[in-house]
Amino acid sequence: MKYGLALHTSSPGLGLAISRSNEDVRCQTWDLGRDTSNFLHPYLRDFLSPQTWQDLGWIAVASGPGGFTGTRLGVVTARTLGQQLDLPVFAISSLAAIAWQSRAAGLLAVSMPAQRGEVFGSVYNWDADAQLLTEVLPATVFAADDWDIRRAQIQPTQHQVIPQAANLTDTVVGVLALARSAYDRGERPHWSTALPFYGQHPVINSAAIVK
């Protein structure tokens, strides 16, 4: 059985996780701040051992929202690995990874600060029996008041508000788990479909990474 490798660089740090099943996850995080771009590749190389690049069956990456530079770095790295190794690449929302980390049954409203007093918000449903997270409201940038209104329109008495994780890189395990779930369902996304989410349309924002 092949391994899956996940990267999270959408916050000021680096998170890496690898596993061959849901029971053998190996994870490590580093608080690198602005030095993430300098240390990502050597840390990734060292973290991969004792596995090799040939042991990998797929790649996953936190696609944002998050910091512009960090998100771009992670997605570009994942796309490059997918292209060079001919592997599928799963772009997993940073908000979905937070929701997975909570895994509270029912509807989960997840948000994190954006610029100019706005918030990134998304709503998910966690089915504990099926161990499946589904997207109810896609990640969107809201004015703070609009986010509250939008949440209130979605079964207001039946959803839980999930706070942003203190250390987003810790949610790299969620990135890995959500990608594995999709992989086990037969999904095999081409590396070129992995796009960052900066808060606008991902195709517009991803133009720079494909040049």
N, C-alpha and C positions, 0 to 999 in steps of 0.2 A: 504494500500500500504506500502511495506517495504522501509526502508531507505538504502541508500548507504553510506559507510564511506570510505574516502580517506586519505592516509598518504603520506607525502613527507619528506624524511630525506636524500635525495641525495646531499644536500648542507649543509653548516654549520648552521643548524637550523632545526626547526620542523614546519611543516604545516599540519593542520588537517581540514577536511571539511566533512560535512554531509548534506544530503538532502533527501527528499522524492519525489521531482520533481525538474524541472529546475528553479522553481520560489521561492523555499524556502531554498536556500543554506545558511548554517551557517558555517563560516570559521574563523580560528584563527591561527596566526603564532607566533613563539617565536624564538628569536635569541639566541640559546643555545650554539652554537659552540661545543666544545668537551664534553659538559655536556649533549648532547642530549640523549646518552645512559642511563644516570642516571635518567632523568626526563620523558622520553617518556611514560612509563607505567602509572605513576600517572597523568600526564597531559592528557593522552588519557582517563583514567577513568573519570576524572573530566569533560573533554570536552564532553563526550558522554551524560551526564545528560542534560535534563530530559529523553532522550531516554535510552533504556536498550539494552543489547546485543541481547535480543530476538526480538527487533524491526528491526534488520539488515537483509537485504536480500542479500547483496553482499559487498565485500571489494575491494578497488582499492589501488594501490601503485605505486609511481614513481620508476621505475626499473632501472634508470640510463640512460645515463651516469651521473657520479657525483663522489663524494668522495667514496673510497672503503668501509670504515667502515660505513659511514652513509647509503649508498645504501644497504649494506648487512643487517644492522639493520632493515631498513624499510621492506625489502622483507621477512626477517625471521619472523618479527612480523605479517605481513599480512598472510603469509603461516600458521603460528600457529593459528591465529584467524580463518582462513578458515577451517583448519582441525578440531579445537575444536568445532566450531559452524556449521560445515557442510555447508559452504557457498562457492560460486564461488569467485575466486580472479582474478582480472584483473591487469596485469602488464602493466603499461603505460609508454612509453618512456618519459624521462624528456624533450627531444627535441620536441616531439609531444605536450606536455603540453605548451611549449613556443609558438609553432605555433598556438595552439588553442587560447591562450591569445591574440595574434595579430588579428587573424580572418580577415586578409586582403584577398580579393578575389583573386583567382588564385594560382599560384605556389609560395611556400614559402620555401626559403632555410634557414635553421636554423643551427647554429654552436655554439660550446663552446670550450674553450681551453682544450687540453689534455696534456699529459706529453711530454717532449723532443721536444717542439715546434710544436707538432702535433695538430690537431683539430678533435673533434667529429663533424660529419656533417650528415645532413639528409634533404630530400626535401619532402614537403607535398603539397597537393592541397586542398584548402578550397572552397567548394561549398556553397556559401551563401544561395542559394535558398533551397537546401536540408539540410542546416546546418550540413554538413558532411565533416570531415577531412579524407583524404585518403593518404596513404604513397606512394610516388613515388620512393624515394631512401631510402632504410633502413639505420638506424644509422650505421655509419662506422667510423673508425679512418683513417684519411688522413694526409699525409704531407701537410703543408700549401699550397704549390704550386699545389699539386694534387687536393686539394679541389677546388681551383679556376678553374682548368681545368675541373673537373667533373661538376661543376655548369654550366660552359660555354657550355657543351654538352647538357644541358637540357633547350632548348628554352631560350637561353641567354638573349634575349630582353624582355622576358615575365615573369620573376620571380622576386620576391622581396627578398632582403636579410633581415632577421629578426635578430636584435641584441639579445644577451643573456639578459634575464631579470635581472634587478639589484638585485632583491631578488628572487631567484628561489623558495623558499618556498611559495611565493605568487601564483605560478602556480599550487598549489594543487587544486584550483578550476577547472583548466583545466584537471587535472588527474581525478577528480570526473566526470566532464561533458563527457569526452571521454569514460569513463567506463560506464556511464549511457546510452550513445548512443549505445554502444555495447550490453548492457543488454537489452535495448528496442528492439534491432534487434533479440533477442533470444539467444544470446551467453551466455554460462554458463561454463566458463573455470574452470577446476578442480584446487584446490589450488596448487597441485604439479607442475603445468605447469608454475607457476609464478617464473621466474628466473631473476637474476640481470644481467645487462649489464655493464661490466667493460671496454670494449674496445677490448675484444677478443671473442672467441666463448662462449656464455653464459652457455652451458652445462659444459664446462671445468671449468669455473670460479665458477659455482654454486656447485661444488662437495662438498665443505666444509659445505654448509648449509644443506645438506641432510644426513650428517653423524650423 
